[in-house]
Amino acid sequence: MTQRSEIGTEVLNKIDSLLPEIEKRAQECEDQRRIPTETIDSLDEVGFFKLVQPAQWGGYEVDPVTYYEAVRRIASACGSTGWVSSILGIHNWHLALFPQQAQEEVWGDDPTTRIGSSYAPMGMGEVVDGGYKVNGEWHWSSGCDHAQWTFVGGPVFKNGKPVDFVSYLLPRSDYEIRDVWHVAGLKGTGSNTLVVKDAFVPSHRMLSFRAMATGTAPGLEANTAPVYKMPWGTIHPTVISTPVVGMGYGAYAAHVEAQGKRVRAAYAGEKAKDDPFGKVRIAEAASDIDAAWRQLSGNVQDEYDLILAGKEVPMELRLRARRDQVRASQRSISAIDRLFEAAGARALDSDQPLQRFWRDAHAGRVHAANDAERAYQAFANGEYGIPIGDTMV
């Protein structure tokens, strides 16, 4: 078990001091349909976005569990803020794997520059002289209003045939943001659509997923910290599940506080905290949420410890991490459901945090990284020695 760095502990303590104001802005976040600028600025000031940024750009290169712990805490105050911070923050890890020239273009003048993303292949790039011509409409780019660059995922076509699957890196001038985010949950994430038309992307601003999978990403030459050797198939899906687990912790705290004060008029003024059935639900929910986090963070820690020891992360562990990553989301959402069912009609009020966590967690579940059945199938295939088809491993 690795020890948390001093700077990691310091950033976590500073994030704790921000949680009351993040919680207070949760309704404003929903109303604006994006994270308030003040919140992004505060997270920037306490060093959150530096956690997995390379040291050469002023970053802290902390262990991945510290990063996810920061996300979990933020999401416990506001689901949308946790979701966006998780995604925007990990992009500094991803850019660290790109060629040095790409990093210099993004961070050379301002190391605090942020990058957005939409990795699903909703567009493509065509090989041209010196790079690629990229076109497409990429949906669900969370936090895109707070980013000056973006990653978009898609195939590379050469002579009419797909030859690779990659991330393209584009500046804000090369894409349009289409405001389409009108949704039931994660309302504050501003996950709008990016429209790219005939954008030229030079070769150094493309990174193959194959290079990340094989540990041959060009950025590893300059950025040698252990965190950059973590598998993409663990790093990215965990970015999606961790906020959901954080929402579980936030929902649990909100429920216990509300039930501690609640008087149940329908039951002759009985205090909710005296209801034995309500106590059972609280215990079950607490256990499931804790189990979700322990497995999720424990697998990440196991992978990181192997990397620190100079060893490869075996497929068996990567499959286990993927299995427990989707399971963490399932457990947390089920726990929130259990609490919400016992919360009473007051929990439906729009100013109540429990209903917001409930909506946000279910919205997070529909992300492809939380497609549980596919992850379970990949794990079982590994157990039987069948070739693995899941690209998120």
Stockholm file with secondary structure:
# STOCKHOLM 1.0

chainA/1-393         MTQRSEIGTEVLNKIDSLLPEIEKRAQECEDQRRIPTETIDSLDEVGFFKLVQPAQWGGYEVDPVTYYEAVRRIASACGSTGWVSSILGIHNWHLALFPQQAQEEVWGDDPTTRIGSSYAPMGMGEVVDGGYKVNGEWHWSSGCDHAQWTFVGGPVFKNGKPVDFVSYLLPRSDYEIRDVWHVAGLKGTGSNTLVVKDAFVPSHRMLSFRAMATGTAPGLEANTAPVYKMPWGTIHPTVISTPVVGMGYGAYAAHVEAQGKRVRAAYAGEKAKDDPFGKVRIAEAASDIDAAWRQLSGNVQDEYDLILAGKEVPMELRLRARRDQVRASQRSISAIDRLFEAAGARALDSDQPLQRFWRDAHAGRVHAANDAERAYQAFANGEYGIPIGDTMV
#=GR chainA/1-393 SS CCCCCHHHHHHHHHHHHHHHHHHHTHHHHHHHTSCCHHHHHHHHHTTGGGTTSCGGGTCCCCCHHHHHHHHHHHHHHCHHHHHHHHHHHHHHHHHTTSCHHHHHHHHSSCTTCCEEEECSCSEEEEEETTEEEEEEEEEEETTGGGCSEEEEEEEEEETTEEEEEEEEEEEGGGCEEECCCCCSSSGGGCCEEEEEEEEEEEGGGEEEHHHHHTTCCGGGGTCCCGGGGSCHHHHHHHHHHHHHHHHHHHHHHHHHHHHHHCEEGGGTTEEGGGCHHHHHHHHHHHHHHHHHHHHHHHHHHHHHHHHHTTCCCCHHHHHHHHHHHHHHHHHHHHHHHHHHHTSCGGGGSTTCHHHHHHHHHHHHHTSGGGCHHHHHHHHHHHHHTCCCCCSCC
#=GC SS_cons         CCCCCHHHHHHHHHHHHHHHHHHHTHHHHHHHTSCCHHHHHHHHHTTGGGTTSCGGGTCCCCCHHHHHHHHHHHHHHCHHHHHHHHHHHHHHHHHTTSCHHHHHHHHSSCTTCCEEEECSCSEEEEEETTEEEEEEEEEEETTGGGCSEEEEEEEEEETTEEEEEEEEEEEGGGCEEECCCCCSSSGGGCCEEEEEEEEEEEGGGEEEHHHHHTTCCGGGGTCCCGGGGSCHHHHHHHHHHHHHHHHHHHHHHHHHHHHHHCEEGGGTTEEGGGCHHHHHHHHHHHHHHHHHHHHHHHHHHHHHHHHHTTCCCCHHHHHHHHHHHHHHHHHHHHHHHHHHHTSCGGGGSTTCHHHHHHHHHHHHHTSGGGCHHHHHHHHHHHHHTCCCCCSCC
//
